[in-house]
């Protein structure tokens, strides 16, 4: 069968690539065409556009690239109809993907499946109308979404587990390097590592990384190691390396596997850090903190922004967002979790264990793929 996939960022590329591998196991004749990244290309099939040509964040960048965004949207819609796949699989990225879903639903009989559902429980809940109308099957990776979609909105979904659990489990099974090997191969001193995960977009890095690095100066016995974002040149990070921080590309999981603690920009990385059992502080600066506070009070439907806290339904990790995000607060929160015998560190690790029980066992990609193939073959 023919599978058309669309992702809009690095995490989507990772999870879609694992889904594709599992689809190939369930359907030996699987053919792929996609808007995606390097990991998806490595699995096979034909890439139409790289996700880097789609991803714009913030009002001004989106406004500046409207012509490109609309051109990519038009190309994508036409390409799907021309290729006429057996299924369209959308992966997160709702601003783009829900528009594509609406068009394909109106202009074809191609079934639309959504893997990693839009986070409408946090923002833009009105999109449930579009999802009910345009999405035939939704595959959820967050357990609390079951109540939101099924009980609150009477829309049946498929909870398959979380692919981050799969990705970390696969990494650990592939015999990762020992700590000594990791340090030696990256020319790092034998000091405890604090991982700095400052986001996947330039705006996030510029807003968050300088404060992270400044806060680390209070703890010279620890070494900051930056996880370089895919698709962003090392030269972009140059101004931040004068402090002595080291940057590594393509080694995020290796960094987390050897980290004592982490400073993490909100997103999937917060969950991955928790799965690696690394105590963390969530750091997310916003251009207009007062506006964010107003939006959170009046429009956001959730108490937390990090996936760790949302899944656990409690403040497991400290979130420094908007007005709370400053160097002094980062220093303070780091001071609570750096001591190996610290109470807050122990409490956080205990809550990580509870969160893992909620998430369930590895196998999300396999379960999703088997369900997709069974539905398409009408054998479910």
WOPE-V82533 format. One line per field, one symbol per residue. phi: phi as a letter, one per 20 degrees, with the letter a starting at -180 (. if undefined). A space follows every 10 residues. Layout:
phi=???
This chain:
phi=.dcdccccaf ffffffffff gffffecfef dccaeacfff fffpodeebe ffedeccoff gfffdgffff ffffffffff ffelffbdde cllfgeffff gfffffdbdf fddcdmfgef febmfffgff fffddfbdde dcfffffffe efdlcfcded ndffffffff fffelfffgf fffffdldfe cgedfddeod dggffffdfg fgffffffcf fddeceeffg ndffgfegfe effofddcdm cgfffffdee bbdcfgqgff ffffffmdgb decbecgcgf ffgffffdcf dcfcdefgff fflaefdfdd dlffebffff gfffffdfff dfffffffff fgfffffffn ffpfffffff ffffffeldf
